[in-house]
Amino acid sequence: MNSSIEHKEKTIFAERMNNIPRSFIREILKVTAQPDIISFAGGLPNPLSFPAKEIREATLSLLTEESSSVLQYAVSEGYLPLREFLAKRYTDQGIPVSPDEILITNGSQQGLDLCGKIFLDKGDRVLLESPSYLGAIQAFSAYQPEFHSVTLQPDGVDTTELSEILWEHEIKLFYGIPNFQNPTGISYSEEKRKKTAELLQQHATIFIEDDPYGEIRFSGQHLPPIKKFLPDQTILLGSFSKTIAPGLRMGWVVAKKEIIEKMIVAKQACDLHSNFLSQRIIHRLLSEHDMEWHILKITQLYSKQKDFMIDMIRKYFPEEIQYTNPEGGMFIWLTLPLYMDAYELLEEASKQKIAFVPGQTFFLNGKGHNTIRLNFTNSGETEMEAGISKLGRLFYRKMVEV
């Protein structure tokens, strides 16, 4: 009887479900919800950054003044004034965009799924940075592609390797995060951005440029997105999750109109339209409040937190531990000696109520066993020092045991 049930369970679900990895990060967040856990695991914005008062005021005024419209069905493309705001913002930055080239989505994660849905057939080739964002791996895996990876260097992808891959394989989509990459915190130099665009221009490959952290720069020079150098072949994804609040679940896609039109059809088959009340709240915030000042406050907060974590790493970690020092975003990437295994360390750290994400989670090929992603935005200084000092003692103990 049991074998019959097992057989049915194996055959009842679509084949594609066998290819989608579980999100280790989502699973570990269940554990980190416990109040006594010091978590460096999730990519969580600091609640201090949420404009809660302004959101409350915007919501109350909208429901008082326009409840019959803001609670109604809406168009699939998204609220036009919100798309106009985004289009003007890009155009002012030297990237001409029209509202018809923008689609509002349920976070940028839905944008990834729509890219997979409209472009990928089974066996199509998708190129990812190594390491890459787990959410992208999950989103594309549903469409059963053949994955390839390109090495990420301190200033962006290895363009020599990228060129070889593009010539050796017919890559349909290349997914990357040029600003403060998740998980490493690395940013592409302007030279690498231009070279990447130049190489992709020689092929029919679509570049999916994920930019959830681009506004959160606290040092260095603002660099243009790759879309500026590769306008027709780039799909640019943005998000309000890091600059306003993730609970609103609001993002957007910027692409050529013909791509947006295909995405609209795919979106209509999924959810009709994104949360209209959230769209209206965000537009009211953007219209009535100085969001540049709000973003400046976020970057100042995160800059301080990043600097403090770096100071704690230097104070408590062995010199053998390598780490990135990002100019923005939310993550620091650790590279441990080869004899250390991050999953084993997590098991021991969790007994001390410390959580982080093992880096192997972000690789396609099983590499990265000795890497760790740390989030610095969602911890106060007291708990951050306590957590980093405990990790430091754990690392020293592992070194002695070897």
N, C-alpha and C positions, 0 to 999 in steps of 0.2 A: 504493500500500500504506500509506504513512504517513498519507495523508488518511483512509483507512478506519479506521486505529487511532485517529486524533484524533476521528473521528466517534463511534466507540464510547465513547471516554473522556468525551465530552460528554454522552452519553445514558445511561450505565450508572448514574450516581449520582443520588440523590434531588435534586429541585429545591431543597429547603431548604438544601443544602450550598453553593449559590451565594450565599446571603445571609449566611453566617457569616463575619465578618472574622477574619483570622489575628491572634493576639495578638502585637503588636509587642513587648510586654514579655517574653513567653515566649521569643521569638526572640532578643532582645538578651541575655537571661540566659545563652544558650549562649556568647555572646562573653565575658560578664563572668565566666564560670567560670575564665577564664585568670588565673593568680595575679598577674600584673603589672598588671591592670586596676584602676583606682580607680573603683568603681561606685557611682553614686547612682541607679541605674536601678530595681532590683527593690524591692518592698515587703517586704524580708526582715527578720525580727526579728534582734536581735543574739544570736549563739550564747551570749554570756555570760548571757543571760536564761533559758536552758533549764535546768530542774531535772533535769539528767542523773543525778545521784546518786540522787535520789528516784525517778526513773523506773526506774532499774536495780533499786533495792531493791524497788519495788512489783511489777515484772515477775517478779523472782526468787521473791518470796514467793507470788505468785499461781500461778506454774507449779509451785511446790513443794507448795502446799496445795490447789489447785483445778484442776489441769491438765485433768481430765476434763470440767469445765464451761466453763472460759474458752476452750478450744479448740474448742468445739462450736458448731453452728448456734444462732442466737438469734432472738428475736422482732423483727419489722420495726420496731416502734415505738421500740426501744432499751431498754437496761437500766433497769428500773424505778427502782432506787435513785438512779441518775444523774438521771433525769427528776424524781424527787422532790426531789433537791437543788436543781436549777435552779428548780423551781416554788416552793420555799420561799424561795429567794433573791429572786425577783421579788416574791413576796407580801410579804416583809419590806421591800421598797422601795416598797410601796404600790400594786403592780400585781398583783391577785389572779389567780393562774394555778394550774390543777390539772395533775397529771402527764399526764392524758389530752389536754391541750392542747399537749403538747410531742412533737416527733418528732426523734430523733437522726439526723443526716445525715453524709455524708462531706464535712465542711467546709461552710461556709455556701454555697459555690458550688453544691453539689447542691441546696440549698434554692432557689436562684434557678431552676435547671433545673426543679424540681418545680412551682414557681409557674407557669412558662411552660407546662408540660405539662398542668396541670389547668385552666388558665384560658384559654389563648390559642388561638383559631382563626385561620386565615389572614385577614389584613386587620384584625384587632382592633387597637385603638389603645393604645399604650403611651407613657407620658410619662416622660421622664428629666430630671434636672438637666442643665444645660449649663455646664461639662463634667460627664461622668459616668464611673463605673467601667467600664473596658473589659470586664471579666468579665461584667458584667450585660448589656452590649450583645451580647456573644457568646451568652450563655445564651438571651436572648429572641429573637435573630435566627433561631434554629433553627425557631421556630414562625411565622415570616413575618408579623410584625405590621407595622402602620403606626406608625412612630416619630414622636413629637413631643418638643419640648424646651422647658424653662422656664429662664429666666436665673437664675443663682445670684449672689446679692449677698453682701456681707461678713457678713451676719447670717442668711443662709438664702435660700430661693427668693423671687423677686419675687412676692408674693402677689396683687398687682393683675393681673399677667400670668397667674398661675396661675388666678385666677377666670375670666378671659376664655377661657382654653383649655378649662377644664372646661365652660363654657357653650356654646362653639362646637363642641366635639368630644365624642363619647361615649367618654371615656377609661375603659378597663377596668382598667388597672393603672398606678399611679404609683410609680416606684422612686426612693428617696432614701436618703442617708446623713447624718442630722442631726448626728452626732458626728464631728468631725475628718475631714471628707469626703475621700474619695479621688477625684480627685487633689489638691484644693486645700488641704486642712487646715482649711477653713471649718466652723464649727459654727452651727447654728440657735440664735437667741436663744429664750428661753421664749415671748416674744410671738409670734414666727414659728411656733413649734411649735403654739401654741393656735390661731392664725389658719389655719394649714394644715389642722389637724383640723376647724375650723369649716367651711372651704370644702369639704373632701372629704365632710363629713357631709351636704351638700346634694345629693350625687350618689351613684351606686352604685359609685364608683371604689374599688378596693382599694388601700391604701397598703402597699407592701413596704418596711419599715424595716430597712435593713441596718445592723447595729451591731457590726462586728468590733473597733472601737477604743474603745468606750465606757468600758471599764475603765482605759484608758491616758490618764488626765487628770493633767497635772502643774501646772496652774494654773487659776484660775477656779472657778466654782461648778458642782457636779454638777447637771445638768438632767434632768428626767424624759423618758423616750421619748415620742414622739408617740402610741404605743399607749395611754398613760395617758389621753389626751384623746379617743382614737378607738378604743376597745377592740374593737368588733365588725368594723370595716373594716380593721384593721391586721394584717399578717403580720410578725412580728418575727424577724429572723435573728440568731443569735449564733454565736460561734466560739471554740474553745480554741487556735486557731493563734497568736494574738498573746500570750496569757497563759500558755500552757504550751509547746507546740511544734507547728509546722505539719506536721511529719513524721507526727504521729499522725492527721492528716486527720479531725478530729472537729468537728462543729458541731451546731446545732439550729435548729428552727423552732418558734415560738410562735404559735398561731392558734386560732380557734374550733374546737371538736371536729369539726364537719362538714367543715371544710377539712382538718384533720389526717387524717381518715378517707379522704378522696380522695387525699391525698398518700401515705398508706400503701399504697394500691392501686397508685399509679403507681410507688412505690419498689420494691414487690415485683416488678414487671415489669422492673426494672432490675438490682437487686443483692441482693434478698432482705432483707438487713439490713446495717448498717454494721459495720465491723471490731469484733468483740465484745471481742477482747483489748484493743484501744485504749480501748474504753469502760470496761472493768474497771480498767485501769491508771489512767485519769483519775479514776474514782470513788475508788479507793484513795488517790490523791494528795489529793483534796479532803477525804476523810474523816480522814486521818491527819496532814496537814500544814496549817500555817497559810497558806492561799492568799492571805489578805489581806496578810500580810507579804511574800509572794512578789511579789504585784502591786505593792506599794509599792516594792520593790527595782527592779522593771522601770521604773516611772514615774520614779523618781529617776535611773536610768541614762539613760533617753530624754530626760528634761528637761535633763540636762547636755549631751547630744549635740546637742539642738535649739538650746540657748543658744549652744553653741560654733559651730555652723554659721551662726547668725544673726550672731554676732560676725565670722566670717570673711567673710560676705557684705558686711557694713558696711565691713570693712577693704579688701576687694579688688575689689568690684564698683562700676561707675559708679553715680552717684546716679540715673541715668535708669532703672535696673533696679528694678522694683517687686517686692515679695515679701510673702507672708503670714507671720504669726508665730503659729502654731497653739498652742492651749492643751492639745493632746494629740495622739495618733496618731503618724504616721510620716512625714508629707510636708510639704514647703514648695513653694509654687507661685510661679514667677517669671513676670512679665509684662515682656517686652522691648519696646524701641521697635519700631514697626510695620515699619520697614525691615529688621529682622532676621528670619531664618527659622531655626527651631529644627532642622529636618532638615539644613540646610546646616551649621549650627554643630556638630551631632552628628558629621557626617562629618569635620570638621576636629578636633574634640575626640577622636575615636576614634584618630586618628593620634598623639595625645599620651597614649593609654591612659586616657582619661576617658570614662565612659558616663553617660548620663541618658536620660530618656524625653521626647521632644518632645510638647508638650501637644496638638497637633492630633489625636493618637491618641484622645483622650478626647471628641472632639466628633463629632456626627452629621453636621454640615453643612459640614465642611471648614474651620471657623473655627479660631482658636487657633494659627496658624502661628508666632506670636511668643511662645508660652508654653512653659514647661518644668516638669516635675515632678522634684523632688529628694527622694531618701530620705536621712534623717539617722541612721537607727538601726543601720546595718550598716557603719559606717566608724569607725576610730579617729581620734583627733585629728590625728595626724601625717599620715595619708593624706588626711584631710578637708581640712586646710589646703593640702596640696599640690594636691589636685584643684580646690578653690575658687579658689586663686590662679591656676592655669592657665586656668580658665574666665574669670576676671576679665581676664586679659591678652587672651584671645580676644575678649571683648566690647569692650574698649578699641580693639583693632585694627580691629574691624568699624566702630566709630564713626568712626575716622579715615578709613576707606576711603570712607565715604559723601560 
